[in-house]
Amino acid sequence: MPTAQTKATEKWQKKAGYMTKGFKLKRELADEFKEACEKAGVSQAAQISKMMREFIDEQK
């Protein structure tokens, strides 16, 4: 059963426009990406978002 904090977080994320995406990737690629993000000092979500934005902008 979700806690009050979990419910509040989910409510905020929905209001702020966040969503969860699921991907199936090769484990080796995912592990290398995780290590690269740690080395660069960035979160995986931030790096994926950056790469998605750059790709979208290139396609315009």
C-alpha positions in Angstrom: 0.0 0.0 0.0 1.5 3.4 -1.0 2.5 5.8 1.7 1.2 9.4 1.9 4.6 10.5 0.7 4.4 8.2 -2.3 0.9 9.4 -3.2 2.0 13.0 -2.9 5.0 12.4 -5.1 2.9 10.7 -7.7 0.4 13.5 -7.7 3.1 16.1 -8.1 4.8 14.2 -10.9 1.5 13.9 -12.8 0.8 17.6 -12.3 4.3 18.5 -13.5 3.9 16.4 -16.6 6.3 13.6 -15.7 5.7 10.0 -16.9 7.5 6.7 -16.7 8.9 5.1 -19.9 10.0 1.5 -20.1 12.6 0.2 -22.5 14.1 -3.2 -23.2 17.9 -2.8 -23.8 20.8 -5.1 -23.9 22.2 -5.4 -20.4 25.7 -4.6 -21.6 24.6 -1.4 -23.2 22.6 -0.4 -20.1 25.5 -1.2 -17.8 28.0 0.8 -19.9 25.5 3.8 -20.0 25.1 3.7 -16.2 28.9 3.7 -15.7 29.4 6.5 -18.2 26.8 8.6 -16.5 28.4 8.0 -13.1 31.8 8.9 -14.5 30.3 12.1 -16.0 28.4 13.0 -12.8 25.0 13.1 -14.4 21.9 11.1 -13.8 20.8 8.6 -16.4 17.4 10.4 -16.7 19.0 13.8 -17.3 21.3 12.4 -20.0 18.5 10.5 -21.8 16.4 13.6 -21.7 19.3 15.7 -23.1 19.9 13.2 -25.9 16.2 13.0 -26.7 15.9 16.8 -26.9 19.0 17.0 -29.2 17.6 14.3 -31.5 14.2 16.0 -31.7 15.8 19.4 -32.5 17.9 17.7 -35.3 14.7 16.4 -36.9 13.0 19.7 -37.1 
